[in-house]
Every structure is written in structure tokens, then in C-alpha cells.
Amino acid sequence: MSLDYKIFPLLLLTFLLPTLINGSPHPQRGGNHRHGRPVESVAVVVPPTTTTSLDDSNAFIPQPTDIIDNDDTTTTSTPFRGGGGATTTTTGPNAPIITSSPSTGTGGGKRGLAYNSSSPSLQVFANSEITWVHNWYSSPGDAPSEFLFVPTLWSDESPHSDNWDTLAAGHQYLMSFNEPDIVGQANMQVGEAVTAYKNFMFPLRKSGVQIGAPSVSSGSGTNEAGIPMGTGWLGQFLDQCDDENTCVADFVSGHWYGCPSGTCSVSADVSSFKSYVFDLIGTAKGRDVWVPEFQRYGDAGGQQEFLEAVLPWLDSSAVVRYAYYMVVDGILTTGGQVNELGGTYAGV
């Protein structure tokens, strides 16, 4: 998404007030860190020449707790370029993934939940297609142990990186730097992220954990800091992190948000989403592909139609894991219980 940061507050209030999540500003690199909850985001499809994007907004939750050490299974595959051993069985963008998973339903073990401290209990999603969860942080909070928790190193700065080695220990998958291509998020130049990744992420891979490249937005062009966006940023990162002995990523991760409420049809958002996923798959060059954040803006009916169109496609695609944004009243829950949209997503 791409729009001038000076008008972002107005758009945020105009389009997102109905589903705004209570919270404080996100930490910005080099500034004062204010610990809060994520707020809704705005995303617009833009031509490659446009600059600046404020794609979405996910802050960590500063509530360290005991780590949940769950069991999960992965697929087998041909190693990706560089020999990192990504675990995909796909032979093309539309090829189905054959996974061994805790789920016996249509989700194939791919479907996850994005949550934070404002989310109701995830227990309401028990006995569903949901198999894994994440919260943009390194500790699971009170997430039920039946779900695989995937920690995130939001950025390489304190407090995010404090005790990271300890908090990350025992997990099977780790996600890194949240939207380094967004100034209001992790905000990192590619070379800077590669260095931090080598320091904080790569050493953990030696213990057998699978580590993910930084999660990029669906923006294009460059942002106001001159940093490439979206898969442009990701492609440069993978080019510089492609040495089995010093730096490698087992999977890539991307976030997508549809047009602001009422500006695009459901079919247009479906096409935009699929196009972005294909772009991720192409950029991944054989690595596994995750989409741990995606959402169509607009009313529940439009979101329902969107999910009904993309969920079967995702479940038969090369995407290994995905999570709709997010578990909060007004989106996937109402009054702390799974609503119609949440039921469609969770397969209940």
C-alpha cells in the first residue's frame, strides 16, 4: 500500500474506526519505544513507481511468560537455492502441499490465528481447522497449548531482542523482523537486516529450528526513507542471505491488506491477494511461503465472501501457513465468541 504518511491519521479514522483496536503508537526505529497493541491498518494497491507505504501495524505484546513447546510436523522437499532445505513439496505456484498435520479437515494444518493482548481467549477456536498461532512477540501469553506457537523477533532493538535466545529456545519455527520495509514498523535497510539476522536468527538454526526471512508488506516501489518495499525488499534480502554457513532463510513471509473500505470489489481484492501470493512464491525461489497476516477491509459480508473465495485456494496452493488478521471482537469474534466470519475462517 502506498500513501503519504501525512494523511494516514485521517484515513485511519475514516476507514478503520469501527474495528479500531485500543492501543498506542508502534515503536519506531531510533525513537522512543511505546509498548502497545496493534491497531488496524490501511492498504492500497499502488503502481511500482509510487513511494511510501504504511501497510499495516503490528506491535509486540510486552508480557513475557513461559514458552509453550508444542509438537508439529512438516513436509519433506527439495532444498531451495543455496541448500537450506526448505520443506515444500510443491512444483509450481498452484501445486498442492501435502502436509502431515494435527488437522484432519480441509485446512491441511496451514490455518493459524494472529492475536494480541486485546484478543479474547483462543480456546473458543479449539476443535477447529486452527493449528498454529502468533502474536508478533516472543512469548505466547495465555494461548492454549494445543496450538503451535510461533515466536517473532519483531526487530533487533531492545526490548524486542532482550533474552531472545532464551525465549526462542525449544520452538520449531521462528519469524523475524516485522515489516522492515515500513518506517513505522521494524524499519530496516536490507543490509542492516541481513547483519541483524545473522546475529539473532541464524545461530538458532543450528539447533534444528526453521527460521523465516523478515515479514514484508505488500507495498511496492520505495518508502519515504528510500527503502525498497514488499517483495522488492525481500528479494534483495534473499540475495544477500544465501550462504548455508552464514545466512539462510528456510521460509519467506509476507503480509497483505486489501483496499480501504468500499473502494474495491471483493473480486478485485481476491485477484490482488492471489497476485501478491504468486509474487511471494516467485521471490521465494523454492523456500516455503507463509502469509501470517492478511485481511480484506470492509463489512463482514464482504470479508465473508473474500474468505470463501481464498481459503480453498490457499489450502490447495504452495502456501504452507497463513493467518487472517485477527482475533478481536469485530473481526473473527463477537463478545469473545467465534462469530460467523470466524466460523468460516476456522472451519467450524
Salt bridges, closest charged atoms under 4 A:
ASP56 OD2 - HIS255 ND1 3.36
ASP72 OD2 - ARG321 NH2 2.07
ASP156 OD1 - ARG29 NH1 2.60
GLU157 OE2 - ARG29 NH1 3.87
GLU157 OE1 - HIS33 NE2 3.27
GLU179 OE2 - HIS255 ND1 2.67
GLU192 OE2 - ARG29 NH2 2.45
ASP239 OD1 - ARG81 NH2 3.93
ASP242 OD2 - ARG81 NH1 2.45
ASP242 OD1 - ARG287 NH2 3.83
GLU244 OE2 - ARG205 NH1 3.09
ASP250 OD1 - ARG205 NH2 2.79
ASP269 OD2 - ARG296 NE 3.10
GLU293 OE2 - HIS255 ND1 3.10
ASP315 OD2 - ARG111 NH2 2.54
